[in-house]
């Protein structure tokens, strides 16, 4: 009997390889029965500030930083790899905004989903632009696009399909965002099962690359057809093992900014091959 594994996505676009692996039977061929939940079934109401209270299944995809934080704070599960895509997004402002560059967002609250990928990626890109961490102001918004369009926030850190919807509403892009996702698995996922998941996902990546025309429609399925041709696509990289040096670099970054109270160990946090 195939083993049932329940998976919670955090982005329908970036996690499309999981859906493809289900639909094309790649998980089934590995002897796995994967039940895949797209995005958050509670909608914007599920995007609460405390990620520990968000609706999540046993196995899930989230940003690399969030994966580390979740495993440490909840005391269960392990990271079994970096996810199959590099996530993409953007910091957006309204068309009539006086903001012309990231420097103009110094000490200006930016709408984000708290401790999600856009939260951390926004900090990285702001710091790269020379803005000190103490002068980066992020504000949780369950509906970031609404917060931007209604003027609650001057800017918002968005991912698809929100980026394309913001552009359709006349908004301007100020900066690109990029980040990796981490795959967090429950304690009951052993090394063999983790390898089966990775293998099936990499077959899905190969399928998406071979079907380039359909790939855009698959990855941007949440967008209206007329918006898909210009939508931001994630980078199809395939699942990667999470190396100790990569883990330490992210932990050190998080410690320095107060996102972790103590350094978690690699062995306790990562299910290495």
C-alpha positions in Angstrom: 0.0 0.0 0.0 1.3 3.4 -1.0 2.3 5.7 1.9 0.1 8.8 2.3 1.9 12.1 2.8 0.1 15.3 3.3 1.7 18.4 1.9 1.0 22.1 2.4 2.1 24.6 -0.2 3.0 28.2 0.5 2.8 29.4 -3.1 0.8 27.9 -6.0 3.3 29.3 -8.5 6.5 28.4 -6.8 5.3 25.0 -5.6 3.9 23.9 -9.0 6.4 21.1 -9.3 4.6 19.4 -6.4 1.3 19.5 -8.3 2.9 18.3 -11.5 4.5 15.4 -9.6 1.0 14.4 -8.3 -0.7 14.9 -11.7 2.0 13.0 -13.7 2.2 10.1 -11.3 5.8 10.7 -10.3 5.1 10.3 -6.6 2.9 7.3 -7.2 5.7 5.6 -9.1 7.8 6.0 -6.0 5.1 4.3 -3.9 3.9 7.5 -2.3 0.4 8.8 -2.1 0.8 12.6 -1.8 -2.2 14.7 -0.9 -1.3 18.2 -2.0 -3.0 21.3 -0.6 -2.5 24.5 -2.6 -1.7 27.7 -0.8 -3.6 28.4 2.5 -7.1 27.0 2.6 -8.1 29.8 4.9 -7.1 32.4 2.4 -5.8 35.7 3.8 -7.3 34.9 7.2 -4.8 32.1 7.4 -1.8 34.5 7.0 -1.6 35.4 10.6 1.5 37.1 12.0 2.5 34.2 14.2 3.5 31.5 11.7 3.2 28.8 14.4 -0.6 29.3 14.3 -0.9 29.1 10.5 -2.6 26.2 8.9 0.1 23.7 7.9 0.2 20.0 7.0 2.9 17.6 8.2 5.1 18.2 5.2 5.4 21.7 3.8 7.3 24.1 1.7 8.3 27.5 3.0 11.2 29.9 2.7 14.7 28.8 3.8 14.8 31.1 6.8 11.2 30.1 7.8 12.1 26.5 7.6 15.0 27.0 10.1 12.8 29.0 12.4 9.9 26.6 12.3 12.0 23.5 13.1 13.6 25.3 16.0 10.5 26.9 17.5 8.2 24.0 17.1 10.8 21.4 18.1 9.8 18.8 15.5 10.4 18.0 11.9 13.5 18.4 9.8 14.6 20.1 6.6 15.0 17.5 3.9 16.3 19.8 1.2 16.1 23.2 -0.6 13.0 23.2 -2.7 12.6 22.7 -6.4 12.4 26.3 -7.3 14.0 29.7 -6.5 11.2 32.0 -5.6 10.8 35.3 -7.3 9.0 38.5 -6.2 9.2 42.2 -6.1 8.8 45.3 -4.0 6.0 47.4 -5.5 4.7 50.9 -5.0 1.6 52.7 -6.4 1.9 54.5 -9.7 1.6 57.9 -8.1 4.0 57.2 -5.3 6.9 59.5 -4.7 9.1 56.5 -4.1 11.7 56.0 -6.9 14.2 53.7 -5.3 14.8 51.5 -2.2 16.6 54.4 -0.6 13.2 56.2 -0.5 11.8 53.4 1.7 14.2 54.0 4.6 12.0 54.0 7.7 8.9 53.5 5.6 6.6 50.6 6.6 6.5 48.0 3.9 3.6 45.4 3.8 4.8 41.8 4.1 3.6 38.5 5.4 5.4 38.2 8.7 8.4 35.8 8.6 7.5 34.6 5.1 9.9 34.6 2.2 9.1 38.1 1.1 9.8 39.3 4.7 13.3 38.1 4.7 14.0 38.8 1.0 12.9 42.4 1.5 15.4 42.8 4.3 18.2 41.3 2.2 17.6 43.6 -0.8 17.2 46.7 1.4 20.4 46.0 3.2 22.2 45.4 -0.2 21.0 48.9 -1.1 22.8 50.3 1.9 19.9 50.7 4.3 20.8 49.6 7.8 18.6 46.9 9.4 17.5 49.3 12.1 16.0 51.6 9.4 14.1 48.8 7.6 10.4 48.9 8.7 8.2 45.9 7.8 4.6 45.6 8.7 2.5 42.4 8.6 -0.5 42.6 6.3 -2.8 39.5 5.7 -3.7 41.1 2.3 -0.5 42.9 1.2 -1.9 43.9 -2.2 -5.0 45.5 -0.6 -2.7 47.3 1.9 -0.7 48.7 -1.0 -3.7 49.7 -3.3 -5.7 51.2 -0.4 -2.8 53.4 0.8 -2.3 51.7 4.1 1.3 51.0 3.1 3.6 52.9 0.7 5.1 49.7 -0.6 4.5 46.0 -0.5 6.8 42.9 -0.9 4.8 40.6 -3.2 5.1 37.3 -5.1 3.0 36.0 -7.9 0.1 36.2 -8.6 0.1 39.5 -6.6 3.0 41.0 -8.6 1.1 40.8 -11.9 -2.2 41.9 -10.3 -0.3 45.0 -8.8 1.1 45.8 -12.3 -2.4 45.5 -13.8 -3.6 48.0 -11.2 -0.9 50.4 -12.3 1.7 49.8 -9.6 5.5 50.1 -10.3 8.3 47.7 -9.4 11.1 49.1 -7.2 13.2 46.0 -6.7 13.4 42.3 -7.5 13.3 39.6 -4.8 14.8 36.1 -4.9 14.9 33.4 -2.3 15.1 29.7 -1.8 12.4 27.5 -0.2 13.0 24.8 2.3 11.2 21.5 2.5 10.2 20.6 6.1 9.2 17.1 6.8 7.6 15.4 9.8 9.6 13.3 12.2 8.2 10.1 10.5 9.8 10.8 7.2 12.9 8.6 6.9 15.9 8.9 4.6 14.5 6.6 2.0 11.1 8.4 1.8 12.9 11.8 1.7 14.9 10.6 -1.3 11.8 9.4 -3.0 10.2 12.8 -2.6 13.3 14.6 -4.0 13.5 12.2 -6.9 9.9 12.7 -7.9 10.2 16.5 -7.6 13.2 16.5 -9.8 11.3 14.5 -12.4 8.6 17.2 -12.3 11.2 19.9 -12.8 12.4 18.0 -15.9 8.8 17.7 -17.1 8.3 21.4 -16.8 11.5 22.2 -18.7 10.5 19.9 -21.5 7.0 21.4 -21.8 8.0 25.0 -21.8 4.8 26.4 -23.3 2.6 24.6 -20.8 5.1 25.4 -18.0 4.1 29.1 -17.9 0.4 28.2 -17.8 1.0 25.6 -15.1 3.2 27.9 -12.9 1.0 31.0 -13.3 -2.3 29.2 -13.2 -3.7 31.7 -10.6 -3.4 34.6 -13.0 -5.9 35.5 -15.6 -4.7 34.2 -19.1 -4.0 37.7 -20.4 -1.5 38.3 -17.5 0.4 35.1 -17.7 2.7 36.1 -20.6 4.5 38.7 -18.5 4.2 37.0 -15.1 7.2 36.3 -12.9 8.3 32.7 -13.1 10.2 30.9 -10.4 13.6 29.5 -11.4 13.4 25.7 -11.9 16.5 24.5 -10.1 15.5 21.1 -8.8 15.7 19.9 -5.2 19.1 20.5 -3.6 20.7 19.0 -0.5 21.0 21.5 2.3 24.8 21.8 2.9 26.2 22.7 6.4 27.9 25.9 5.1 24.6 27.2 3.6 22.7 26.3 6.8 25.3 28.1 9.0 25.3 31.2 6.8 21.6 31.6 7.2 21.6 30.8 10.9 24.3 33.5 11.5 22.4 36.0 9.5 19.2 35.3 11.5 21.0 35.4 14.8 22.6 38.8 14.0 19.2 40.3 13.4 17.4 38.7 16.3 15.3 36.2 14.4 16.8 33.3 16.4 17.6 33.3 20.1 20.2 30.6 19.8 21.9 28.7 17.0 20.2 25.4 16.1 22.5 22.6 15.2 22.7 21.3 11.6 22.2 17.7 12.7 19.1 18.5 14.7 17.6 20.6 11.9 18.5 18.9 8.6 17.8 15.4 7.3 21.0 15.0 5.4 21.3 12.4 2.7 
